[in-house]
């Protein structure tokens, strides 16, 4: 991955403003950087890579960022299933994974072990279906267990390269799965895409205050950089699964478990078979503060809905398949569909 002539040097300070910035070599972030003198004296001008990005993105109708304040809230699962759903609606879809240190999209799309190919048109995405292409640093790692230990400038350089060198072709939607938090990657992706037009961000959270505190910061970030918030999704909103799929145990006086699943289900079948059509719902997180819905009211952003934690959805993500492809995700798939219907118009 060669850097362009105007790319941020790999040995630059972490919050480098970029060699083409008016403040290059002069800002506080430049103190101690080995490139400070060169940047301060270099001629300034518009970044030619932004022109290349604009040309690439000209064939992409809609661009959606998927963000989260914290890791582990199901952001990548949502990105993957949103992409599957859009492709299932016959849209041309691209899924770009810019979570450089923790790329999980190849796993969630069933594409582990795939390699990127290059043509005279640029890097080719890896295709799940003919209308669903994927790009991730996960395809570039020789060993999936290898850690990516990069400073901000090098991460930003790869994001820029993804945007200007990947040949997506004509796309209806480009879904961008971002890392959690508000870091250099977020500033870069917004800066690079704003010149081409960006629809906005979907923010994924879980219901408890520990997560919502960071989501408030994420919303504040979006407002500061002029990125519209399309809405907030409350994920893992209670555990839901059919009674017939759960196990039962009995604890003895020593706290040891005795499996009573077979006996319990047989008892229900004999004495109350109608119960087998019910779902069990249990709150995983404390949502006494009103959860994401209350936070959205407080901050004046749309609330898109809740998605329950369902083992079958977790299994679909592990196996790299769509939760809409079969009837197994009986609780989560309809919840996801309602959220997507709020965001995306149905194709006629």
VOBA-1610 file (N, C-alpha, C; in pm, whole numbers, padded with zeros to 5 digits, always signed):
BEGIN
Unk+00085-00119+00000Unk+00000+00000+00000Unk+00088+00124+00000Unk+00108+00177-00116Unk+00198+00292-00128Unk+00123+00420-00093Unk+00189+00507-00021Unk+00131+00637+00009Unk+00152+00732-00107Unk+00051+00818-00129Unk+00063+00917-00234Unk+00159+01027-00191Unk+00194+01117-00285Unk+00291+01223-00261Unk+00247+01316-00148Unk+00115+01334-00133Unk+00064+01428-00033Unk+00011+01356+00090Unk+00043+01227+00105Unk-00008+01150+00217Unk+00061+01191+00346Unk-00004+01168+00459Unk+00055+01195+00590Unk+00170+01097+00612Unk+00288+01145+00650Unk+00401+01055+00673Unk+00372+00957+00786Unk+00426+00836+00774Unk+00400+00735+00876Unk+00464+00769+01010Unk+00570+00851+01010Unk+00636+00886+01136Unk+00583+01017+01194Unk+00468+01064+01143Unk+00411+01189+01193Unk+00352+01170+01331Unk+00329+01281+01402Unk+00261+01275+01531Unk+00119+01223+01513Unk+00061+01174+01623Unk-00068+01105+01613Unk-00180+01193+01559Unk-00185+01319+01598Unk-00293+01408+01553Unk-00243+01506+01449Unk-00164+01457+01357Unk-00107+01538+01249Unk-00219+01605+01169Unk-00214+01737+01147Unk-00318+01803+01068Unk-00307+01777+00918Unk-00194+01714+00876Unk-00174+01686+00734Unk-00081+01787+00670Unk+00006+01741+00582Unk+00106+01831+00523Unk+00047+01942+00437Unk-00078+01924+00391Unk-00140+02027+00307Unk-00221+02128+00387Unk-00234+02104+00519Unk-00311+02195+00603Unk-00238+02329+00617Unk-00316+02436+00632Unk-00257+02568+00653Unk-00178+02574+00784Unk-00217+02485+00879Unk-00148+02484+01008Unk-00035+02382+01012Unk-00003+02319+00900Unk+00103+02218+00896Unk+00235+02276+00943Unk+00298+02210+01040Unk+00426+02255+01093Unk+00416+02369+01192Unk+00294+02421+01213Unk+00277+02537+01299Unk+00189+02510+01421Unk+00102+02411+01414Unk+00008+02387+01523Unk+00077+02316+01640Unk+00007+02313+01754Unk+00062+02247+01873Unk+00086+02099+01848Unk+00002+02037+01765Unk+00016+01894+01737Unk+00146+01862+01663Unk+00209+01963+01605Unk+00330+01941+01525Unk+00458+01944+01611Unk+00446+01985+01736Unk+00565+02000+01820Unk+00638+01867+01834Unk+00767+01868+01803Unk+00848+01747+01817Unk+00844+01653+01701Unk+00760+01680+01601Unk+00751+01590+01484Unk+00875+01608+01397Unk+00934+01497+01349Unk+01054+01509+01265Unk+01029+01579+01132Unk+00900+01591+01094Unk+00866+01654+00966Unk+00824+01800+00982Unk+00833+01854+01103Unk+00775+01985+01130Unk+00831+02094+01039Unk+00962+02100+01023Unk+01023+02206+00942Unk+00985+02192+00796Unk+00986+02068+00746Unk+00952+02045+00605Unk+00808+02084+00577Unk+00716+02048+00670Unk+00575+02080+00650Unk+00551+02231+00655Unk+00620+02298+00746Unk+00600+02442+00760Unk+00642+02518+00635Unk+00744+02467+00564Unk+00796+02539+00447Unk+00740+02487+00315Unk+00665+02375+00320Unk+00615+02317+00195Unk+00501+02400+00138Unk+00489+02404+00004Unk+00376+02475-00057Unk+00245+02406-00023Unk+00139+02486+00001Unk+00009+02431+00039Unk-00086+02434-00080Unk-00183+02348-00074Unk-00282+02345-00180Unk-00386+02239-00151Unk-00490+02229-00233Unk-00592+02128-00209Unk-00534+01987-00224Unk-00586+01895-00144Unk-00540+01757-00146Unk-00591+01691-00275Unk-00500+01651-00364Unk-00546+01590-00489Unk-00619+01458-00466Unk-00594+01391-00352Unk-00662+01266-00324Unk-00812+01288-00304Unk-00850+01407-00254Unk-00992+01434-00237Unk-01065+01440-00371Unk-00993+01484-00474Unk-01051+01484-00609Unk-01072+01340-00656Unk-00973+01253-00630Unk-00983+01112-00668Unk-01097+01044-00593Unk-01112+01078-00463Unk-01221+01020-00383Unk-01356+01065-00437Unk-01366+01193-00470Unk-01492+01246-00524Unk-01529+01175-00654Unk-01429+01147-00737Unk-01456+01077-00863Unk-01505+00935-00837Unk-01441+00865-00743Unk-01483+00729-00708Unk-01625+00728-00652Unk-01652+00821-00561Unk-01780+00823-00490Unk-01894+00879-00575Unk-01860+00933-00691Unk-01965+00989-00778Unk-02064+00883-00824Unk-02022+00755-00820Unk-02111+00647-00865Unk-02185+00582-00747Unk-02172+00640-00627Unk-02239+00588-00507Unk-02350+00685-00468Unk-02474+00638-00470Unk-02587+00728-00445Unk-02600+00767-00298Unk-02586+00669-00208Unk-02607+00695-00066Unk-02492+00638+00015Unk-02449+00715+00116Unk-02340+00671+00204Unk-02386+00683+00348Unk-02380+00570+00420Unk-02428+00564+00558Unk-02316+00514+00648Unk-02286+00590+00754Unk-02189+00546+00854Unk-02263+00476+00968Unk-02206+00367+01018Unk-02260+00300+01136Unk-02158+00318+01248Unk-02200+00386+01354Unk-02110+00425+01464Unk-02158+00365+01596Unk-02070+00366+01694Unk-02107+00331+01831Unk-02014+00404+01926Unk-02064+00431+02047Unk-01979+00495+02147Unk-01883+00395+02210Unk-01931+00271+02225Unk-01851+00166+02287Unk-01837+00048+02193Unk-01734-00032+02217Unk-01721-00158+02145Unk-01811-00264+02210Unk-01843-00367+02135Unk-01919-00479+02190Unk-02068-00459+02199Unk-02122-00355+02131Unk-02266-00330+02139Unk-02341-00387+02017Unk-02268-00452+01926Unk-02334-00512+01810Unk-02336-00424+01687Unk-02247-00327+01681Unk-02242-00235+01566Unk-02213-00308+01436Unk-02111-00395+01437Unk-02075-00466+01314Unk-02182-00566+01274Unk-02247-00628+01373Unk-02359-00717+01342Unk-02469-00639+01272Unk-02498-00519+01322Unk-02600-00435+01259Unk-02558-00396+01117Unk-02432-00355+01100Unk-02382-00317+00967Unk-02397-00432+00868Unk-02359-00552+00913Unk-02367-00670+00825Unk-02511-00701+00788Unk-02600-00701+00887Unk-02739-00736+00858Unk-02811-00627+00779Unk-02774-00500+00801Unk-02827-00391+00718Unk-02786-00413+00573Unk-02662-00451+00550Unk-02612-00474+00414Unk-02682-00593+00350Unk-02698-00701+00426Unk-02772-00817+00374Unk-02915-00777+00336Unk-02979-00697+00422Unk-03118-00657+00396Unk-03129-00572+00271Unk-03037-00475+00254Unk-03040-00388+00136Unk-03018-00469+00009Unk-02924-00564+00015Unk-02900-00650-00102Unk-03023-00735-00131Unk-03090-00779-00025Unk-03213-00857-00043Unk-03327-00776-00102Unk-03316-00643-00093Unk-03417-00554-00154Unk-03377-00516-00296Unk-03276-00585-00349Unk-03229-00567-00487Unk-03155-00436-00510Unk-03101-00377-00404Unk-03012-00263-00420Unk-02869-00313-00444Unk-02790-00230-00510Unk-02646-00256-00523Unk-02578-00200-00399Unk-02509-00285-00325Unk-02461-00249-00192Unk-02311-00274-00177Unk-02244-00181-00112Unk-02105-00199-00071Unk-02095-00186+00080Unk-02013-00270+00142Unk-01990-00262+00286Unk-01841-00240+00309Unk-01806-00124+00363Unk-01667-00087+00386Unk-01636-00092+00535Unk-01542-00177+00573Unk-01503-00196+00712Unk-01378-00112+00740Unk-01394-00003+00817Unk-01276+00080+00850Unk-01235+00063+00997Unk-01285-00045+01060Unk-01239-00079+01194Unk-01106-00152+01178Unk-00999-00076+01166Unk-00871-00129+01121Unk-00807-00221+01226Unk-00826-00190+01354Unk-00765-00274+01458Unk-00851-00395+01496Unk-00979-00391+01461Unk-01067-00504+01496Unk-01164-00535+01384Unk-01114-00575+01267Unk-01203-00599+01152Unk-01280-00730+01166Unk-01409-00721+01197Unk-01490-00842+01214Unk-01586-00866+01098Unk-01593-00773+01005Unk-01686-00786+00892Unk-01657-00910+00805Unk-01531-00943+00773Unk-01510-01066+00693Unk-01573-01190+00756Unk-01564-01203+00888Unk-01626-01316+00958Unk-01776-01310+00948Unk-01834-01191+00967Unk-01980-01178+00972Unk-02045-01187+00835Unk-01963-01178+00729Unk-02016-01195+00593Unk-01975-01330+00534Unk-01910-01414+00613Unk-01869-01545+00565Unk-01757-01539+00462Unk-01666-01442+00476Unk-01562-01418+00375Unk-01419-01436+00430Unk-01403-01504+00541Unk-01270-01523+00597Unk-01180-01598+00499Unk-01055-01556+00492Unk-00959-01623+00405Unk-00956-01572+00263Unk-01042-01476+00230Unk-01046-01419+00095Unk-00934-01317+00077Unk-00888-01301-00046Unk-00782-01205-00078Unk-00835-01098-00173Unk-00781-00977-00159Unk-00818-00868-00249Unk-00743-00882-00381Unk-00813-00856-00490Unk-00751-00859-00622Unk-00749-00718-00680Unk-00647-00692-00759Unk-00631-00559-00818Unk-00641-00570-00969Unk-00708-00472-01027Unk-00718-00466-01173Unk-00679-00326-01218Unk-00689-00299-01346Unk-00657-00165-01394Unk-00759-00061-01348Unk-00873-00108-01293Unk-00974-00016-01240Unk-00955+00013-01092Unk-00869-00066-01026Unk-00845-00047-00883Unk-00862-00176-00806Unk-00871-00166-00674Unk-00894-00284-00591Unk-01038-00333-00611Unk-01054-00463-00621Unk-01187-00521-00640Unk-01243-00565-00505Unk-01367-00526-00470Unk-01428-00576-00347Unk-01446-00728-00354Unk-01461-00791-00239Unk-01496-00932-00232Unk-01648-00939-00230Unk-01706-01023-00315Unk-01851-01027-00329Unk-01913-01146-00257Unk-02015-01116-00174Unk-02096-01219-00111Unk-02203-01265-00209Unk-02268-01168-00268Unk-02365-01189-00375Unk-02325-01095-00488Unk-02390-01109-00601Unk-02353-01023-00715Unk-02380-00876-00686Unk-02469-00847-00589Unk-02501-00707-00557Unk-02458-00668-00415Unk-02363-00744-00356Unk-02313-00710-00223Unk-02162-00733-00218Unk-02087-00620-00225Unk-01941-00626-00221Unk-01889-00576-00088Unk-01772-00629-00046Unk-01716-00599+00086Unk-01568-00564+00073Unk-01523-00465+00152Unk-01380-00433+00159Unk-01341-00414+00305Unk-01228-00476+00344Unk-01183-00470+00483Unk-01033-00495+00488Unk-00966-00436+00588Unk-00825-00468+00608Unk-00808-00615+00647Unk-00918-00675+00695Unk-00913-00816+00730Unk-00872-00904+00614Unk-00897-00860+00491Unk-00858-00937+00371Unk-00709-00923+00342Unk-00643-00827+00407Unk-00502-00798+00377Unk-00405-00862+00476Unk-00458-00915+00586Unk-00371-00968+00690Unk-00328-01110+00657Unk-00199-01138+00655Unk-00153-01274+00626Unk-00196-01375+00731Unk-00216-01326+00854Unk-00259-01412+00964Unk-00375-01343+01035Unk-00492-01407+01044Unk-00607-01340+01106Unk-00585-01305+01253Unk-00488-01370+01318Unk-00459-01341+01459Unk-00358-01227+01475Unk-00310-01173+01363Unk-00207-01069+01370Unk-00267-00936+01413Unk-00203-00871+01510Unk-00250-00740+01557Unk-00208-00631+01459Unk-00297-00535+01437Unk-00265-00417+01355Unk-00227-00305+01451Unk-00098-00276+01459Unk-00048-00174+01553Unk-00001-00054+01471Unk-00096+00032+01439Unk-00069+00149+01355Unk-00103+00276+01430Unk-00025+00380+01404Unk-00060+00513+01453Unk-00167+00574+01361Unk-00226+00685+01411Unk-00335+00749+01339Unk-00308+00780+01193Unk-00192+00842+01159Unk-00168+00879+01020Unk-00171+00760+00923Unk-00118+00645+00967Unk-00118+00530+00878Unk-00259+00474+00859Unk-00339+00475+00968Unk-00479+00433+00957Unk-00554+00523+00859Unk-00533+00654+00875Unk-00600+00749+00788Unk-00561+00730+00642Unk-00433+00695+00621Unk-00386+00671+00484Unk-00457+00553+00421Unk-00484+00447+00501Unk-00553+00330+00445Unk-00699+00363+00417Unk-00763+00439+00505Unk-00902+00478+00480Unk-00913+00557+00350Unk-00819+00650+00332Unk-00819+00728+00208Unk-00799+00637+00088Unk-00711+00538+00103Unk-00685+00447-00008Unk-00809+00362-00040Unk-00878+00317+00065Unk-01003+00243+00043Unk-01102+00326-00039Unk-01111+00455-00008Unk-01211+00540-00074Unk-01172+00576-00217Unk-01042+00592-00243Unk-01003+00636-00378Unk-00960+00523-00471Unk-00926+00405-00414Unk-00872+00298-00498Unk-00963+00178-00515Unk-01070+00166-00434Unk-01161+00051-00448Unk-01262+00080-00559Unk-01271-00013-00652Unk-01365+00004-00765Unk-01498-00062-00729Unk-01589+00021-00674Unk-01721-00029-00635Unk-01816-00039-00754Unk-01792+00044-00855Unk-01889+00052-00964Unk-02010+00132-00919Unk-02123+00107-00983Unk-02247+00178-00948Unk-02307+00117-00821Unk-02321+00199-00716Unk-02380+00152-00590Unk-02501+00236-00553Unk-02602+00169-00499Unk-02713+00243-00437Unk-02676+00286-00296Unk-02609+00194-00222Unk-02573+00223-00083Unk-02432+00175-00053Unk-02355+00262+00014Unk-02227+00224+00073Unk-02243+00235+00224Unk-02235+00121+00292Unk-02245+00116+00438Unk-02102+00112+00493Unk-02068+00205+00582Unk-01933+00214+00637Unk-01938+00173+00784Unk-01874+00062+00817Unk-01867+00015+00955Unk-01742+00076+01020Unk-01764+00170+01112Unk-01654+00244+01174Unk-01615+00181+01307Unk-01494+00208+01356Unk-01457+00159+01490Unk-01537+00233+01597Unk-01543+00179+01719Unk-01615+00250+01825Unk-01543+00377+01867Unk-01619+00470+01925Unk-01559+00593+01977Unk-01556+00706+01877Unk-01473+00806+01907Unk-01456+00923+01819Unk-01307+00947+01805Unk-01246+00878+01711Unk-01101+00882+01695Unk-01063+00943+01560Unk-00935+00935+01527Unk-00887+00989+01400Unk-00962+00931+01280Unk-00994+00799+01288Unk-01062+00736+01175Unk-01195+00803+01145Unk-01267+00842+01250Unk-01397+00906+01231Unk-01382+01044+01168Unk-01286+01119+01217Unk-01261+01253+01160Unk-01225+01239+01012Unk-01140+01141+00982Unk-01095+01123+00844Unk-01208+01083+00751Unk-01288+00982+00792Unk-01392+00933+00701Unk-01495+01043+00674Unk-01527+01122+00778Unk-01622+01232+00758Unk-01561+01338+00665Unk-01436+01374+00690Unk-01369+01474+00608Unk-01361+01429+00462Unk-01326+01302+00440Unk-01308+01253+00303Unk-01441+01240+00230Unk-01548+01202+00303Unk-01676+01177+00237Unk-01763+01301+00225Unk-01739+01401+00311Unk-01828+01518+00307Unk-01820+01590+00174Unk-01706+01585+00106Unk-01695+01652-00023Unk-01780+01582-00129Unk-01821+01457-00101Unk-01898+01380-00200Unk-02045+01369-00162Unk-02079+01418-00041Unk-02216+01405+00007Unk-02232+01278+00088Unk-02280+01290+00210Unk-02296+01174+00298Unk-02433+01184+00364Unk-02508+01074+00361Unk-02646+01078+00414Unk-02647+01103+00564Unk-02559+01034+00637Unk-02555+01052+00781Unk-02511+00926+00851Unk-02532+00924+00984Unk-02484+00814+01067Unk-02598+00748+01142Unk-02587+00616+01154Unk-02672+00538+01245Unk-02583+00502+01365Unk-02633+00527+01484Unk-02555+00500+01605Unk-02617+00383+01680Unk-02535+00283+01712Unk-02582+00162+01779Unk-02538+00165+01925Unk-02631+00131+02014Unk-02601+00130+02157Unk-02671+00013+02224Unk-02638-00011+02350Unk-02715-00100+02435Unk-02789-00013+02537Unk-02885-00068+02612Unk-02977+00019+02687Unk-02919+00086+02812Unk-02809+00033+02868Unk-02766+00080+03000Unk-02688+00211+02991Unk-02684+00282+03101Unk-02621+00415+03106Unk-02473+00410+03071Unk-02405+00303+03106Unk-02262+00292+03076Unk-02238+00308+02926Unk-02328+00255+02845Unk-02316+00269+02699Unk-02370+00404+02652Unk-02482+00447+02708Unk-02546+00570+02662Unk-02460+00694+02688Unk-02381+00691+02795Unk-02290+00804+02823Unk-02200+00830+02703Unk-02146+00721+02645Unk-02056+00736+02532Unk-02131+00767+02403Unk-02255+00722+02393Unk-02335+00755+02274Unk-02365+00904+02270Unk-02386+00963+02384Unk-02407+01108+02389Unk-02286+01181+02331Unk-02167+01132+02362Unk-02045+01191+02305Unk-02043+01171+02154Unk-02088+01054+02108Unk-02090+01025+01964Unk-02185+01121+01892Unk-02300+01147+01952Unk-02396+01241+01894Unk-02337+01381+01891Unk-02270+01418+01999Unk-02204+01549+02005Unk-02099+01561+01895Unk-02022+01454+01874Unk-01922+01453+01765Unk-01990+01478+01631Unk-02099+01406+01605Unk-02169+01422+01477Unk-02215+01565+01455Unk-02267+01626+01562Unk-02315+01763+01550Unk-02199+01859+01523Unk-02085+01837+01588Unk-01970+01925+01570Unk-01913+01919+01428Unk-01914+01800+01368Unk-01856+01786+01233Unk-01961+01799+01123Unk-02086+01829+01161Unk-02190+01849+01061Unk-02238+01721+00997Unk-02233+01609+01071Unk-02278+01480+01019Unk-02419+01452+01070Unk-02519+01443+00982Unk-02656+01417+01029Unk-02666+01283+01101Unk-02743+01280+01209Unk-02771+01154+01279Unk-02903+01100+01226Unk-02895+00991+01151Unk-03016+00931+01094Unk-03101+00867+01202Unk-03037+00824+01311Unk-03111+00766+01421Unk-03025+00677+01507Unk-03081+00639+01622Unk-03013+00553+01718Unk-03087+00421+01729Unk-03011+00312+01732Unk-03067+00177+01746Unk-03028+00124+01883Unk-03126+00075+01959Unk-03097+00010+02086Unk-03086-00140+02061Unk-02964-00190+02065Unk-02938-00332+02041Unk-02933-00407+02175Unk-02946-00539+02168Unk-02944-00625+02288Unk-03049-00577+02388Unk-03165-00539+02337Unk-03272-00485+02419Unk-03354-00600+02477Unk-03296-00668+02575Unk-03361-00785+02634Unk-03326-00912+02558Unk-03317-01022+02630Unk-03294-01153+02570Unk-03428-01215+02536Unk-03445-01256+02411Unk-03571-01319+02368Unk-03543-01449+02295Unk-03615-01556+02336Unk-03609-01682+02262Unk-03729-01768+02300Unk-03768-01859+02210Unk-03883-01945+02239Unk-03857-02033+02362Unk-03962-02062+02436Unk-03949-02150+02552Unk-03887-02283+02512Unk-03923-02331+02392Unk-03875-02462+02347Unk-03725-02464+02322Unk-03662-02346+02313Unk-03518-02339+02286Unk-03433-02318+02411Unk-03497-02299+02525Unk-03417-02267+02643Unk-03395-02392+02729Unk-03291-02388+02809Unk-03261-02497+02901Unk-03307-02463+03042Unk-03331-02565+03120Unk-03374-02547+03259Unk-03278-02621+03351Unk-03246-02561+03463Unk-03159-02627+03560Unk-03217-02610+03700Unk-03177-02702+03787Unk-03213-02694+03928Unk-03084-02684+04007Unk-03077-02589+04100Unk-02958-02571+04183Unk-02978-02642+04316Unk-02880-02726+04353Unk-02889-02791+04484Unk-02834-02698+04592Unk-02828-02747+04713Unk-02787-02661+04826Unk-02642-02615+04816Unk-02563-02682+04732Unk-02423-02644+04713Unk-02404-02552+04591Unk-02516-02516+04526Unk-02508-02431+04409Unk-02471-02504+04281Unk-02473-02637+04285Unk-02440-02717+04166Unk-02564-02733+04079Unk-02542-02736+03948Unk-02653-02742+03854Unk-02693-02886+03820Unk-02822-02904+03812Unk-02878-03031+03762Unk-02968-02998+03643Unk-02937-03054+03528Unk-03014-03024+03407Unk-03152-03089+03415Unk-03255-03004+03407Unk-03393-03055+03412Unk-03470-03020+03285Unk-03397-02989+03177Unk-03462-02942+03054Unk-03562-03043+03001Unk-03519-03167+02988Unk-03608-03269+02929Unk-03733-03287+03013Unk-03716-03296+03145Unk-03832-03314+03233Unk-03926-03194+03223Unk-03870-03072+03224Unk-03953-02950+03222Unk-04033-02939+03093Unk-03966-02962+02980Unk-04036-02949+02851Unk-04143-03057+02836Unk-04115-03176+02884Unk-04218-03282+02878Unk-04337-03247+02966Unk-04311-03186+03081Unk-04419-03145+03171Unk-04506-03039+03102Unk-04439-02941+03037Unk-04514-02834+02967Unk-04597-02892+02854Unk-04537-02983+02776Unk-04610-03044+02664Unk-04735-03117+02713Unk-04723-03181+02829Unk-04834-03261+02881Unk-04941-03174+02945Unk-04901-03075+03022Unk-04996-03000+03105Unk-05031-02862+03052Unk-04943-02800+02971Unk-04971-02665+02920Unk-04903-02645+02785Unk-04939-02724+02683Unk-04868-02718+02555Unk-04874-02580+02488Unk-04978-02503+02521Unk-04988-02370+02459Unk-04871-02279+02499Unk-04805-02310+02610Unk-04690-02229+02654Unk-04572-02240+02557Unk-04568-02349+02481Unk-04454-02370+02390Unk-04453-02271+02274Unk-04563-02198+02255Unk-04567-02096+02148Unk-04518-01960+02199Unk-04490-01951+02329Unk-04450-01823+02387Unk-04299-01804+02379Unk-04259-01675+02387Unk-04117-01639+02397Unk-04087-01600+02540Unk-03966-01629+02583Unk-03917-01582+02713Unk-03840-01453+02689Unk-03869-01351+02769Unk-03797-01225+02759Unk-03736-01191+02894Unk-03608-01156+02892Unk-03539-01119+03015Unk-03451-00999+02987Unk-03455-00900+03077Unk-03373-00781+03059Unk-03227-00812+03092Unk-03137-00787+02998Unk-02995-00810+03020Unk-02928-00693+03089Unk-02974-00572+03056Unk-02912-00451+03107Unk-03015-00366+03181Unk-02968-00284+03271Unk-03055-00193+03344Unk-03098-00080+03251Unk-03227-00076+03221Unk-03278+00031+03134Unk-03375+00121+03211Unk-03358+00125+03343Unk-03450+00204+03426Unk-03441+00354+03396Unk-03332+00396+03333Unk-03319+00537+03296Unk-03390+00573+03167Unk-03463+00477+03110Unk-03537+00505+02987Unk-03469+00457+02862Unk-03344+00410+02874Unk-03273+00352+02760Unk-03246+00454+02650Unk-03226+00400+02530Unk-03191+00485+02416Unk-03306+00578+02376Unk-03430+00532+02395Unk-03546+00615+02355Unk-03548+00746+02434Unk-03524+00738+02565Unk-03524+00860+02647Unk-03406+00949+02610Unk-03291+00888+02587Unk-03173+00967+02550Unk-03197+01042+02419Unk-03262+00977+02322Unk-03291+01042+02194Unk-03384+01161+02213Unk-03482+01147+02302Unk-03571+01260+02331Unk-03492+01374+02392Unk-03401+01341+02483Unk-03322+01444+02551Unk-03230+01518+02453Unk-03177+01446+02354Unk-03077+01504+02264Unk-03133+01546+02129Unk-03263+01521+02109Unk-03326+01568+01986Unk-03282+01495+01860Unk-03263+01362+01871Unk-03227+01281+01754Unk-03330+01169+01740Unk-03348+01115+01619Unk-03448+01010+01599Unk-03411+00879+01670Unk-03511+00813+01726Unk-03495+00679+01781Unk-03553+00580+01681Unk-03471+00488+01633Unk-03512+00398+01525Unk-03580+00271+01575Unk-03547+00228+01698Unk-03611+00108+01749Unk-03517+00019+01828Unk-03574-00093+01875Unk-03501-00187+01959Unk-03484-00321+01888Unk-03368-00381+01909Unk-03342-00516+01859Unk-03310-00605+01978Unk-03386-00714+01998Unk-03357-00800+02112Unk-03231-00883+02090Unk-03169-00923+02198Unk-03063-01023+02191Unk-03129-01158+02166Unk-03090-01223+02059Unk-03148-01354+02025Unk-03036-01449+01984Unk-03024-01564+02046Unk-02916-01657+02012Unk-02907-01689+01863Unk-03020-01694+01794Unk-03016-01727+01652Unk-02952-01616+01569Unk-02967-01490+01613Unk-02901-01379+01544Unk-02750-01387+01568Unk-02712-01419+01690Unk-02569-01436+01721Unk-02510-01548+01635Unk-02586-01655+01618Unk-02539-01768+01538Unk-02526-01729+01391Unk-02621-01650+01340Unk-02614-01604+01200Unk-02488-01521+01178Unk-02455-01434+01277Unk-02333-01351+01266Unk-02208-01438+01269Unk-02207-01538+01356Unk-02092-01629+01365Unk-02073-01707+01236Unk-02183-01744+01172Unk-02177-01826+01051Unk-02168-01742+00924Unk-02172-01609+00939Unk-02157-01521+00823Unk-02272-01526+00726Unk-02394-01526+00779Unk-02511-01534+00690Unk-02617-01433+00733Unk-02711-01411+00643Unk-02819-01317+00667Unk-02921-01377+00765Unk-02969-01294+00858Unk-03073-01341+00948Unk-03209-01340+00881Unk-03215-01284+00760Unk-03342-01278+00686Unk-03361-01397+00592Unk-03257-01481+00580Unk-03259-01587+00481Unk-03350-01704+00519Unk-03376-01720+00648Unk-03465-01827+00692Unk-03553-01773+00804Unk-03629-01859+00865Unk-03726-01816+00968Unk-03672-01836+01110Unk-03540-01855+01123Unk-03486-01890+01253Unk-03478-01770+01348Unk-03449-01652+01295Unk-03438-01531+01380Unk-03577-01471+01397Unk-03661-01542+01471Unk-03802-01506+01477Unk-03829-01376+01552Unk-03741-01338+01644Unk-03760-01213+01719Unk-03678-01098+01661Unk-03552-01125+01627Unk-03462-01017+01586Unk-03482-00972+01442Unk-03511-01065+01351Unk-03525-01028+01210Unk-03640-00929+01188Unk-03760-00952+01245Unk-03867-00852+01228Unk-03831-00717+01290Unk-03759-00718+01403Unk-03719-00592+01465Unk-03622-00516+01375Unk-03524-00587+01319Unk-03431-00526+01224Unk-03504-00472+01103Unk-03601-00550+01053Unk-03676-00509+00933Unk-03753-00380+00959Unk-03812-00366+01075Unk-03888-00243+01106Unk-03796-00122+01107Unk-03676-00139+01161Unk-03579-00029+01164Unk-03535+00007+01023Unk-03505-00093+00943Unk-03460-00069+00806Unk-03570-00003+00723Unk-03695-00044+00747Unk-03807+00017+00674Unk-03821+00165+00706Unk-03782+00206+00827Unk-03786+00348+00862Unk-03678+00428+00787Unk-03569+00361+00758Unk-03453+00427+00697Unk-03456+00426+00545Unk-03498+00314+00489Unk-03479+00289+00346Unk-03614+00271+00278Unk-03641+00344+00171Unk-03766+00324+00099Unk-03765+00189+00027Unk-03880+00122+00026Unk-03890-00005-00046Unk-03880+00018-00195Unk-03820-00078-00264Unk-03812-00069-00410Unk-03948-00107-00468Unk-03989-00027-00564Unk-04117-00057-00631Unk-04103-00180-00719
//
